[in-house]
Amino acid sequence: MKRKGTVLLLMMTVTVLLTSCWSKKELTDLAIVAAMGVDKTKDGRYNITLQIINPGNVAGGLEGGGGGGGMQSPPVTIYSASGENIVEASRRASSRISRRLYYAHTNLVVVGERLAGEEGVEVLMDAFDRDPEFRTTSTLVIANGSTAADLVKALTPVDKIPANKVLKTLEFTERQWGEDVKVSLQDVMKGLQSSGEETVASGFRIVGSPKQAQKLENLQESAPEATLRASGIAVLKQGKLVDWLYGKTARGTVWILDKIQGTDININWEGKKEAIAYQTVRQKTQVSAQMKNGHPRISVHARVEGNIGEIEVPVDITNPKVITKIEQSLSKEIEKELKKAIEHAQKNKTDILGFGEVVHRSRPNEWKKIKSEWSEVYFPELNVDIIVEAYIRRTGLRNKSFLSGVKENQK
């Protein structure tokens, strides 16, 4: 009898402690936020733009599941609100929405160029980092040449949800080209807390009219007049936007940061510009620091492996000496890009390459002595040794160039 009483008491205790579904949230009561844009108004308030998913339109808004002309209503709805801070603006948005704002699936945060340049992104980070529902793994994008609202409001073909278009584009171009980089809120916070307090962020722009990008008619054309495009790398110094990197300078920066996943290098051959295309398969960049007579010295060692993708002049790639010569030319070309990125960073006194952090980790005692003058004195005059090793692993399906046969027939 005593045993039965103990079991009954235990069951009653467990029943009280079980949480069950006390915090359940019905989908019909939630407004799922896919992206948030943040701008600064003329009167100094924060204006947030929320991209909210319309579940019914996403599920069946496009005929055949593609990006054709069968769309009757947009897959997302845009709401905006202003406040003295992010939290107030979010709360004020509730007066416009019939559902509770749900940020657990917000994978994209867009900051307007003006806000990023004048006030910086640091002031925004606490709101995102403190909210238990918001993910710091969300991607941070700086609007290049526009407001965050214009980017968030834009509709996109193929990808129904515009936020997914931005995320997928950054991932794909990072794997294929290397002049852009996908960066999360967490990455930016870590960068701003590093020794140099400098870091990079992704850039995105609207090509065409922002108003046209918001219209469904824009998506019903085979060549939309307005589109979204990855554009440049934003340089953040103490949280503020101070520069944009493009082209080879951007790729050289990504290379030194060891974030290149894939790209294409073109070299001149036999008097023809960019005659040989080299596709990288894998690469590894290592950065080390030494101290000589109280002055730091940086060594950058990049090892690259790839394949020949295209040849526009007759080349005997069956000859090992020719392959070696091509590899040497590739090494020099890559070295130029790395050098260009370093010189640009030194000129602007922005250590986005993380050289200061390397010195800090490897020479902590010496770093304490030079830390206060790093950005203004030591980094701009820093000596950097660059070593690049490029290797060709495959030459494609042909050992003998198609152009070699054409040249022989013309003789």
C-alpha positions in Angstrom: 0.0 0.0 0.0 2.9 2.3 0.9 4.5 1.5 -2.5 1.3 2.4 -4.4 1.1 5.7 -2.5 4.7 6.6 -3.5 4.0 5.8 -7.1 0.9 7.9 -7.1 2.7 10.8 -5.5 5.5 10.5 -8.1 3.0 10.5 -11.0 1.3 13.6 -9.6 4.6 15.4 -9.2 5.7 14.6 -12.7 2.3 15.7 -14.1 2.8 19.1 -12.5 6.4 19.5 -13.8 5.5 18.5 -17.4 5.4 21.7 -19.6 3.1 20.2 -22.2 2.1 22.8 -24.8 1.9 25.9 -22.6 4.0 28.0 -25.0 2.6 26.7 -28.3 2.2 29.1 -31.2 -0.3 28.4 -33.9 0.9 29.0 -37.5 -2.2 31.0 -38.2 -1.3 33.4 -35.4 2.3 34.0 -36.7 3.7 36.5 -39.3 6.9 34.8 -40.4 9.5 37.5 -41.2 11.9 36.4 -43.9 14.0 39.6 -44.0 14.4 42.8 -42.1 15.7 46.1 -43.5 16.9 48.9 -41.3 17.3 52.6 -42.3 17.6 55.9 -40.6 14.9 58.5 -41.1 15.6 62.2 -41.5 14.5 62.9 -38.0 17.0 60.4 -36.6 14.6 57.4 -36.0 15.1 53.9 -37.1 12.8 52.6 -39.9 12.5 48.9 -40.2 11.0 47.2 -43.3 9.7 43.6 -42.8 9.4 41.1 -45.6 6.6 38.7 -44.4 5.8 35.5 -46.1 2.3 34.9 -47.5 2.1 31.1 -47.0 -0.8 30.4 -49.4 0.9 32.4 -52.2 4.2 30.7 -51.7 2.6 27.3 -51.9 0.6 27.8 -55.1 1.3 31.3 -56.3 3.2 30.2 -59.4 2.0 27.8 -62.0 4.2 24.7 -62.1 6.2 25.9 -59.1 8.5 28.1 -61.3 8.9 31.8 -61.9 6.4 32.1 -64.8 3.6 34.5 -65.4 0.9 32.7 -63.5 1.5 34.7 -60.3 -1.7 36.4 -59.2 -0.5 38.0 -55.9 2.9 38.5 -54.3 4.5 35.8 -52.2 5.5 38.3 -49.6 3.9 41.4 -48.0 5.9 44.4 -46.8 5.3 46.3 -43.6 7.3 49.3 -42.3 7.4 51.1 -38.9 9.7 53.6 -37.2 10.9 54.0 -33.6 13.7 55.3 -31.5 15.3 51.9 -31.5 14.8 48.5 -33.2 12.6 47.1 -30.5 10.3 50.1 -30.5 9.9 50.0 -34.2 9.2 46.2 -34.1 6.5 46.8 -31.5 5.0 49.7 -33.4 4.7 47.4 -36.5 2.1 45.3 -34.5 -0.5 48.0 -35.2 -0.3 47.2 -38.9 -0.2 43.4 -38.7 -2.9 41.0 -37.5 -0.4 38.4 -36.4 2.5 38.1 -34.0 5.9 38.9 -35.7 8.0 35.7 -35.7 11.7 36.3 -36.2 13.0 32.7 -35.8 13.1 32.3 -39.6 14.6 35.7 -40.4 17.7 34.7 -42.3 18.5 38.1 -43.8 19.2 41.6 -42.3 19.7 44.5 -44.7 21.3 47.8 -43.5 20.9 50.9 -45.6 24.1 52.4 -47.0 23.4 55.8 -45.4 22.8 54.3 -42.0 25.9 52.1 -42.3 28.1 55.0 -43.3 26.9 57.7 -40.9 26.1 55.7 -37.7 27.4 52.2 -38.4 26.0 48.7 -37.7 27.3 48.4 -34.1 24.3 50.1 -32.6 22.0 47.5 -34.2 23.8 44.4 -33.0 22.6 44.4 -29.4 18.9 44.1 -30.4 19.6 41.1 -32.6 22.0 39.5 -30.2 19.8 39.9 -27.1 16.6 38.6 -28.7 16.3 34.8 -28.0 14.2 34.4 -31.1 16.5 36.1 -33.5 19.4 34.1 -35.0 22.8 35.6 -35.1 23.6 33.2 -38.0 21.4 35.4 -40.2 23.2 37.0 -43.1 24.0 40.7 -43.0 23.9 42.7 -46.2 24.7 46.3 -46.8 22.5 48.0 -49.4 24.9 49.3 -52.1 23.6 52.6 -53.5 20.1 52.4 -52.0 18.1 52.1 -48.9 17.5 48.8 -47.1 13.7 49.3 -47.8 14.2 49.3 -51.5 16.1 46.0 -51.4 13.6 44.3 -49.0 10.6 45.4 -51.1 12.0 44.1 -54.4 10.3 41.0 -55.9 12.5 38.4 -57.6 12.0 35.8 -60.4 12.8 32.1 -59.9 13.1 32.3 -56.1 9.6 33.2 -54.8 10.8 34.6 -51.5 13.2 37.5 -52.2 15.3 36.9 -49.1 16.1 33.4 -50.4 17.2 35.0 -53.7 19.8 37.1 -51.9 21.1 34.3 -49.7 21.4 31.8 -52.6 23.0 34.4 -54.9 25.7 35.1 -52.2 26.3 31.4 -51.7 26.6 30.6 -55.4 28.8 33.6 -56.3 31.0 32.8 -53.4 31.5 29.2 -54.7 31.9 30.2 -58.3 33.5 33.6 -58.6 35.0 34.8 -55.3 34.4 38.6 -55.4 31.6 38.4 -52.9 31.4 36.8 -49.5 28.5 35.7 -47.3 28.8 37.1 -43.8 26.5 36.5 -40.8 25.7 38.8 -37.9 27.9 36.7 -35.7 30.8 37.1 -38.1 30.5 40.9 -38.1 30.3 41.0 -34.3 33.4 38.9 -34.0 35.2 41.1 -36.6 34.3 44.3 -34.8 35.6 42.8 -31.5 38.9 41.8 -33.0 42.2 43.6 -32.5 41.7 46.0 -35.4 37.9 46.5 -35.0 37.6 46.2 -38.8 35.7 43.6 -40.9 33.8 43.1 -44.1 30.1 42.5 -45.1 28.2 41.5 -48.2 27.0 44.1 -50.6 23.8 44.0 -52.7 22.2 46.4 -55.1 19.1 47.0 -57.2 19.8 47.1 -61.0 17.1 49.2 -62.5 14.3 51.2 -60.9 13.4 50.3 -57.3 9.7 51.0 -58.0 9.7 48.7 -61.0 11.3 45.9 -58.8 8.3 46.0 -56.5 5.8 45.3 -59.3 4.5 41.9 -60.3 4.6 43.0 -63.9 8.4 43.0 -63.6 8.4 39.3 -63.0 6.2 38.5 -66.0 8.9 39.5 -68.4 11.6 37.1 -69.7 14.2 39.8 -69.0 13.0 41.8 -65.9 13.8 45.5 -66.0 14.8 45.6 -62.4 16.7 42.9 -60.5 18.8 42.3 -57.4 22.5 41.6 -57.8 25.5 40.9 -55.4 27.7 44.0 -55.6 30.9 44.5 -53.9 32.3 44.0 -50.4 31.6 46.6 -47.7 34.5 47.6 -45.5 33.5 48.3 -41.9 35.8 50.2 -39.6 34.6 50.5 -36.0 31.2 49.5 -37.3 30.9 52.2 -40.0 31.0 51.7 -43.8 34.2 53.4 -45.1 34.8 51.7 -48.4 33.6 49.4 -51.1 35.7 46.7 -52.8 35.1 45.5 -56.3 36.8 43.3 -58.9 40.2 41.9 -58.3 40.7 44.0 -55.2 37.7 42.3 -53.7 38.8 38.8 -54.8 42.3 39.4 -53.5 40.8 40.3 -50.1 38.7 37.2 -50.1 41.7 35.1 -51.1 43.8 36.4 -48.1 40.9 35.8 -45.8 41.0 32.2 -47.0 37.4 32.2 -48.1 37.8 31.6 -51.8 35.8 28.5 -52.7 36.1 28.7 -56.5 37.0 31.2 -59.2 38.5 31.7 -62.6 42.0 33.2 -63.4 42.8 34.3 -66.9 46.4 34.7 -68.1 48.0 36.1 -71.3 49.8 33.7 -73.6 51.8 34.2 -76.8 50.7 37.8 -77.1 47.0 37.2 -76.6 45.3 38.7 -73.6 43.5 36.3 -71.2 44.2 33.4 -73.6 44.0 30.7 -70.9 41.3 30.2 -68.4 42.1 28.5 -65.1 39.4 27.2 -62.8 40.4 26.7 -59.2 39.3 23.5 -57.4 40.8 24.0 -54.0 43.0 26.5 -52.3 44.5 27.3 -48.9 45.9 30.6 -47.6 48.0 30.7 -44.5 49.1 34.0 -42.9 51.9 34.2 -40.3 53.7 37.0 -38.4 57.2 37.6 -37.3 58.8 40.4 -35.3 62.1 41.9 -36.5 63.7 44.8 -34.5 60.3 45.6 -32.9 58.5 45.8 -36.3 56.0 43.1 -37.5 56.4 41.3 -40.8 53.6 39.3 -42.4 54.0 36.3 -44.6 51.1 35.2 -46.9 51.3 31.7 -48.5 48.6 30.7 -50.9 48.5 27.2 -52.5 46.1 26.7 -55.4 45.0 23.7 -57.4 42.8 23.8 -60.4 42.0 22.8 -64.0 42.4 24.4 -67.4 38.9 25.4 -68.5 39.6 27.1 -71.9 42.5 27.8 -74.3 42.2 30.4 -77.1 45.6 29.8 -78.7 47.4 26.6 -79.8 49.2 25.3 -76.7 51.0 22.0 -76.3 49.7 21.0 -72.9 51.2 17.5 -73.2 54.6 19.1 -72.6 55.5 19.2 -68.9 57.6 22.3 -69.4 54.7 24.2 -70.9 52.5 23.2 -68.0 55.2 24.5 -65.6 55.4 27.8 -67.4 51.6 28.2 -67.3 51.6 27.4 -63.5 54.3 30.1 -63.0 52.2 32.7 -64.9 49.2 31.8 -62.8 51.2 32.2 -59.6 52.3 35.7 -60.7 48.7 36.7 -61.7 47.3 35.6 -58.3 50.2 37.3 -56.5 49.2 40.6 -58.3 45.7 40.3 -56.9 46.8 39.7 -53.4 49.3 42.5 -53.5 46.6 44.9 -54.9 44.3 44.0 -52.0 47.0 44.6 -49.4 48.0 47.9 -50.9 44.4 49.1 -51.0 43.9 48.1 -47.4 47.1 49.8 -46.3 46.2 53.0 -48.2 42.9 53.3 -46.4 44.3 52.1 -43.1 41.7 49.4 -42.8 43.1 46.1 -41.6 40.2 44.0 -42.9 42.8 41.3 -43.8 43.2 40.3 -40.2 47.0 40.9 -40.0 46.7 42.6 -36.6 44.9 39.6 -35.2 47.6 37.3 -36.6 50.3 39.4 -34.8 48.1 39.4 -31.6 47.8 35.6 -31.6 51.4 34.8 -32.4 53.2 37.6 -30.6 50.9 38.7 -27.7 53.6 40.5 -25.7 54.9 42.6 -28.7 51.3 43.3 -29.7 50.6 45.1 -26.5 53.4 47.6 -27.3 52.2 48.4 -30.9 48.4 47.9 -30.5 47.6 51.6 -30.0 49.5 52.6 -33.1 48.7 49.6 -35.3 46.1 51.2 -37.6 47.8 54.6 -38.1 51.6 53.7 -38.0 52.4 50.0 -38.3 49.8 48.6 -40.6 50.2 51.2 -43.4 53.9 50.5 -43.5 53.8 46.8 -43.0 56.1 44.6 -45.0 54.2 41.6 -46.5 55.9 38.6 -48.2 53.6 36.9 -50.7 54.2 33.3 -51.9 51.8 31.7 -54.4 51.9 28.1 -55.6 49.6 27.3 -58.5 49.2 23.8 -59.8 47.3 22.4 -62.8 45.7 19.1 -61.9 43.6 18.4 -65.1 43.5 19.8 -68.6 40.0 18.8 -69.6 38.9 16.2 -72.2 41.5 17.3 -74.8 45.3 16.9 -74.5 45.7 18.5 -77.8 44.0 21.8 -78.4 41.3 22.0 -81.1 43.0 25.2 -82.3 46.2 23.3 -83.0 44.5 21.1 -85.6 42.9 24.2 -87.2 46.3 25.9 -87.4 47.9 22.8 -89.0 45.1 22.7 -91.7 45.7 26.3 -92.6 49.4 25.8 -93.4 
